[in-house]
Amino acid sequence: MVVARGELDAFAEPDLSAAFAELANELQVVVDLEAVSFLDSTALGAVVRSVREVGERGGEALVVLPATAARRIFEITTLDRVLPTSPSRAQALEAFTREG
């Protein structure tokens, strides 16, 4: 699970990418953006790239997108319609539990 907080911008992107790299062998990944107050295109690109990479290795990633500031960038770019999302971390974890 990757739990991000605060402002995610070009300066935070290396830390975000490092967090995803630590999960390189995981097939079920939750990306929790609930506590994110700002998300720029660089950080958004890292999230999209990482979700795609999980899918390419046969896994599934869920992006937690509650009604917060971070959700707006996903709506503007329509990525909320393309990427698998969940309204809460609990629901994302429950979805993976049901799948086995």
N, C-alpha and C positions, 0 to 999 in steps of 0.2 A: 504494500500500500504506500502511495505517495500522498502525504498530507502537506499542502502548501498553505502558507499564511502571509498576510500583508500584501505588499506590492510586488508583483512579478513583472519585471522589465528586463531589458538587455543585460543589466548588471546581475540580476538574479538567475538568468538563464543557465549559466554554467552549473550552479548548485542544483537547479531543477533537473538538468540533464544527467548530472551525477547520481541523483536519487533514482532516476529511471534506470540508469546503467546497473545499479545495485540489484535491480529486479529482472535482469536480462534473462534469467532462466525460469521465471514465473510464467504460468499460463493463465492465471487469473489476477488481474491487477485493478485495484481501485485507485482512482486519481481524485482525491478529495480537495475541492476548491472552495469549500464552504467559508473558510476564513480569509479568502483572498479579497482584498479591497480594490485592486487594480490589476489588470492583465494587459500587457501590450502585445504587439504582433510577434515579437521575438519569442516571448514566453508561450504565446498561443501556438506558434509553430513547433516548439518543443513538445507541447502536449499532443498536438496532432500527430507529429512524427512518432512519438513513443506509442501512442494508441495503435497506429498503423503497424508498427514493428511487432507489437504483441500479437496482432491479428495474423501477420505474415508467418509467425512461428506456430500458428495453430491455436493460439490462446484467445482470450477475450479481456478487454479492458472496459470498465465503466467509469465515466466521469461524473462525479457528484456535483450537480449544478442546482443548488437551491436558489430561491429568489433573492439573489445578492448582486452586488455590482459586477462580479465576474461573469455572471450569466448574460449580461447585456452584450458583451463582445461576441459571445457565441450566437446570440440571436441576430445581431447585425450581420454577421458573416454567414448565417444559416447553418453553422456547424452544429447547432443543437438538433438539427434535423438529420445530420449525417453521422455524427458520432453517437455511440451508445451512451446514454446518460441515465442518471438516477437522481431523484430529488433529495436523497439523504444517504449518508454512509451506511446506516442500518439497513436500508432497503437494498443497497448494492451488495452488501455482505450476505443478506438473506437470499438474494437472487443467485449468488454463487453457491450457497449452501444447498439450495433446491436442486441445482444442476449436478451436484455431486462433486 
